[in-house]
Amino acid sequence: MSSYHPGHGNRERGGRAGHTDRRQFRRPDEAADKPRTGPLVLEERQAETSTGTTTESLAVFNNPYASLNIQQQRIRLPIFKNRSHILYMLERYRTVIIVGETGCGKSTQVPQFLLEAGWAKDGRQIAITQPRRVAVVTLATRVAEEKDCLLGHDVGYTVRFDDVSDTSTKIKFMTDGILLRELLVDPLLAKV
């Protein structure tokens, strides 16, 4: 079987001349043929073969939390159970490094924890940086939806050539380059 990955160039060819390997699809669970209640989620998973080697395959999974309201979805995120511990560490130490898997809620929930704990009082902002413009816009949109506010008011973002925030913005997503530019204007980040 090939070790083909969509983003890794040409496929390896094996066996017969002109024959290309096909992707393997595996069944997510026994209820795969039953009607779904939520949207399907495509995820790339690593499946371990019987020989112990790892191969990548594309599998389809159901999101069981899609029917829950947005606040119930927040509570089910892995980072939510560590909320008080994270806030305690942030109050006690100047630098805190939070490590978690993709999708556990680091970028969307921690800023909201800080807002709810009063870190954005007196005209201050909570700034979150992301390396890519798409991530900045997507995260800001999601957090605004979770906070049930208009994008650009309590939650906003700034990327090159696009500033969707105002003076009342409490949580502001930005690219790394925008943060560097703000450091040039305000080296102490007095507002953040």
C-alpha positions as CSV (number, residue, x, y, z in Angstrom):
1,M,0.0,0.0,0.0
2,S,1.2,3.5,-0.8
3,S,2.1,6.1,1.8
4,Y,0.3,8.8,-0.2
5,H,-0.7,12.0,1.4
6,P,-2.6,14.7,-0.5
7,G,-0.1,17.4,0.2
8,H,3.1,15.4,-0.3
9,G,3.7,15.4,-4.0
10,N,3.6,12.3,-6.3
11,R,2.1,9.0,-5.3
12,E,4.3,6.0,-4.9
13,R,3.4,3.3,-7.4
14,G,3.4,-0.3,-6.6
15,G,2.6,-3.6,-8.1
16,R,1.5,-3.6,-11.7
17,A,2.6,-1.0,-14.3
18,G,0.1,1.9,-14.4
19,H,-1.7,0.7,-11.3
20,T,-2.2,3.4,-8.6
21,D,-3.1,2.7,-5.1
22,R,-6.4,3.9,-3.7
23,R,-7.1,5.5,-0.4
24,Q,-8.5,3.2,2.3
25,F,-11.7,4.3,4.0
26,R,-12.6,2.8,7.3
27,R,-15.9,2.6,9.0
28,P,-16.1,5.0,12.0
29,D,-18.4,2.9,14.1
30,E,-21.1,0.2,13.9
31,A,-23.8,2.8,13.5
32,A,-22.3,4.1,10.3
33,D,-25.3,3.2,8.3
34,K,-27.9,4.7,10.7
35,P,-29.2,8.2,10.1
36,R,-27.0,10.9,11.4
37,T,-28.1,13.7,13.8
38,G,-25.3,16.1,13.1
39,P,-23.0,17.1,10.3
40,L,-20.2,14.8,9.2
41,V,-16.6,15.8,9.9
42,L,-13.8,14.8,7.7
43,E,-10.6,14.2,9.6
44,E,-7.3,12.7,8.7
45,R,-6.4,10.0,11.1
46,Q,-3.5,7.6,11.4
47,A,-4.6,4.0,11.2
48,E,-2.3,1.4,12.5
49,T,-2.0,-1.7,10.3
50,S,-1.7,-5.2,11.6
51,T,2.1,-5.1,10.9
52,G,2.5,-2.2,13.3
53,T,3.3,0.4,10.7
54,T,1.4,3.6,10.5
55,T,-0.5,4.6,7.4
56,E,-2.6,7.7,6.9
57,S,-6.2,7.4,5.8
58,L,-9.2,9.7,5.4
59,A,-12.1,8.8,7.6
60,V,-15.5,10.3,8.1
61,F,-16.7,11.0,11.7
62,N,-20.0,12.4,13.0
63,N,-19.9,15.4,15.3
64,P,-22.1,14.3,18.2
65,Y,-22.2,17.8,19.7
66,A,-23.5,19.6,16.6
67,S,-27.1,19.6,18.0
68,L,-26.0,21.3,21.3
69,N,-26.2,25.1,21.6
70,I,-22.9,27.0,21.5
71,Q,-22.5,27.3,25.3
72,Q,-23.0,23.6,25.8
73,Q,-20.4,23.0,23.1
74,R,-17.9,25.3,25.0
75,I,-18.4,23.3,28.2
76,R,-17.5,20.1,26.4
77,L,-14.2,21.3,25.1
78,P,-11.2,19.7,26.9
79,I,-9.7,23.0,28.1
80,F,-12.9,24.0,29.9
81,K,-12.3,21.6,32.8
82,N,-9.0,23.3,33.4
83,R,-10.5,26.8,33.5
84,S,-9.9,27.6,37.1
85,H,-6.4,26.2,37.1
86,I,-5.5,28.2,34.0
87,L,-6.8,31.4,35.6
88,Y,-4.9,30.7,38.8
89,M,-1.6,30.2,36.9
90,L,-2.2,33.4,34.9
91,E,-2.7,35.4,38.1
92,R,0.3,33.9,39.8
93,Y,2.9,33.8,37.0
94,R,4.0,36.3,34.4
95,T,4.5,33.6,31.7
96,V,2.3,30.6,31.3
97,I,2.6,28.1,28.4
98,I,-0.6,26.2,27.6
99,V,0.0,23.1,25.5
100,G,-3.0,21.1,24.1
101,E,-4.1,19.3,21.1
102,T,-5.6,21.0,18.0
103,G,-9.2,21.9,18.7
104,C,-9.1,21.7,22.5
105,G,-10.0,25.4,22.9
106,K,-6.7,27.2,23.6
107,S,-7.3,30.0,21.1
108,T,-11.0,30.4,21.5
109,Q,-11.6,29.7,25.2
110,V,-8.6,31.2,27.1
111,P,-9.3,34.7,25.8
112,Q,-12.9,34.3,27.0
113,F,-11.8,33.0,30.4
114,L,-9.6,36.2,30.7
115,L,-12.5,38.4,29.7
116,E,-14.9,36.8,32.2
117,A,-12.2,37.1,34.9
118,G,-12.1,40.9,34.3
119,W,-8.7,41.2,32.5
120,A,-10.2,43.6,29.9
121,K,-11.4,46.3,32.3
122,D,-10.3,49.9,32.2
123,G,-10.0,50.0,28.4
124,R,-7.5,47.1,28.2
125,Q,-7.5,44.5,25.5
126,I,-6.8,40.8,25.3
127,A,-4.6,40.2,22.3
128,I,-4.3,36.8,20.6
129,T,-1.8,36.3,17.8
130,Q,-2.0,33.7,15.0
131,P,0.5,33.2,12.2
132,R,-2.1,33.3,9.3
133,R,-4.8,35.7,8.3
134,V,-7.3,33.0,7.8
135,A,-6.9,31.7,11.3
136,V,-7.3,35.2,12.7
137,V,-10.5,35.9,10.9
138,T,-11.9,32.4,11.6
139,L,-11.1,32.5,15.3
140,A,-12.5,36.1,15.8
141,T,-15.7,35.1,14.0
142,R,-16.1,32.0,16.2
143,V,-15.4,33.9,19.5
144,A,-17.8,36.6,18.5
145,E,-20.5,34.0,17.8
146,E,-19.8,32.3,21.2
147,K,-20.0,35.7,22.9
148,D,-23.2,36.5,20.9
149,C,-21.9,39.9,19.8
150,L,-21.2,41.6,16.5
151,L,-17.7,41.1,15.1
152,G,-15.8,44.3,15.5
153,H,-17.3,45.4,18.8
154,D,-16.5,43.3,21.8
155,V,-14.5,40.8,19.7
156,G,-12.5,42.0,16.7
157,Y,-9.5,41.3,14.5
158,T,-6.7,43.1,12.7
159,V,-4.8,41.8,9.7
160,R,-2.8,43.6,7.1
161,F,-5.1,46.1,5.2
162,D,-8.2,45.0,7.3
163,D,-9.1,46.3,10.8
164,V,-12.4,45.0,12.1
165,S,-12.3,46.5,15.6
166,D,-13.1,49.7,17.5
167,T,-12.2,51.4,20.7
168,S,-14.5,49.2,22.7
169,T,-13.0,45.9,21.5
170,K,-12.1,43.7,24.4
171,I,-10.7,40.6,22.6
172,K,-8.6,41.3,19.5
173,F,-7.1,38.6,17.2
174,M,-4.2,39.7,15.1
175,T,-1.3,38.3,13.0
176,D,2.2,38.2,14.5
177,G,3.2,41.1,12.1
178,I,0.4,43.3,13.4
179,L,1.5,42.7,17.0
180,L,5.1,43.7,16.0
181,R,3.7,46.9,14.4
182,E,1.7,47.7,17.6
183,L,4.9,47.2,19.6
184,L,6.6,49.9,17.5
185,V,3.8,52.4,18.3
186,D,3.4,51.3,22.0
187,P,6.6,49.4,23.2
188,L,5.0,48.6,26.6
189,L,1.7,47.6,25.2
190,A,0.0,49.7,27.7
191,K,-3.5,49.0,26.3
192,V,-3.0,45.2,26.1
